């Protein structure tokens, strides 16, 4: 068994990707990934990036500034080799208390890496195939006898059952094609040797993986160091070149400023002292006398004082204009502040007015609801009283009070909602005695009204004393609504 057979298949590695850092001035540059953030691919590997709810496959030629690279949140490296041998083993108990193992070899091919990641396919096909073989019912009751007498027969039966199960229900892994290759039975000694070799191979693989990771990390750090050193060197050279240019420009500006200052100073001195100097030179040449020199110097001094006064006047006018402009700016700013305050005050007043109107509307709604409820309750009580009154009126009118004594005092109190101190004794006596009142029809069995308890009572007997089914209905029953209204 080679080390490649124990490597993860089909998903070699996975990692999450953080959002790329902002670039450019104040983060307004184009976002891009660093090359170290994306995995390095072997010739038989592909990278699958998750971008939102989609999966995008790449063969290592992904642009670092592309939308897929910038928006990706994770990346997985998938092995796309064909017919990769994958083993799956299931232990079977034996007679001597040790375990044997059924080793099944498959050929696997990752056909669609995007479907594999989107459908949540297995990262390790070996573990998925072990779970698949655990569902084989033929292996549930298998038992390896002690000795080699029946070992060949048991091995043949197990291989046939596993092969039949794999052909009847082939393993289905998302994005992968799986084909059964062979089935064999490992004895306890063979299983121990295999486990020892697997442990050695796993140790070797982990050691090689660590060494490879260390080498890759060393190479990456060396490349990063070289890139950083080259970048720093380039930045240093650019900074030196920029400083040299700035120094040359500053020196040229200083030289030009000095020359301009000297020229201005010479012009100023010539304008201020040229006439005096010319007078002094004329006096030295004996072109002017002392009195003429004094007169001309006095005239020059007066001209100088006049020029100074005119300059002072100009400065005062400029200062007054500046003060006026400042006062105007202050007034405008004050008016703006007053307008802003007035706008805020009006907004606050409108808000308070709206709140007050809303409270009034809610209060009005509550009052209307209370009045509506009171009106509904009063109408309901009136309907109940009317229904009671109508019921009692019909009872009295039909003459049922002859066999059903009614306390007229209590009846009138219920109908009028109070206590009656003066009630006609004749009415109560007539009702209690069963005598008809002035509003009730006679109950003597004449044609005007049927006798109480017979046809007038809503029941009709047959000739043999039986009651008809239709007579079971009470014509004075108020129904479920009335009983609910009266609380019965």
Helices and strands as residue ranges (DSSP letters): G 4-6, E 11-16, G 25-27, G 35-37, E 45-51, E 54-58, H 67-71, E 74-79, E 84-93, E 99-110, H 113-118, H 125-134, G 137-139, H 151-168, E 176-186, H 188-284, H 290-398, G 400-402, H 408-416, H 425-433, G 455-457, G 469-472, H 479-486
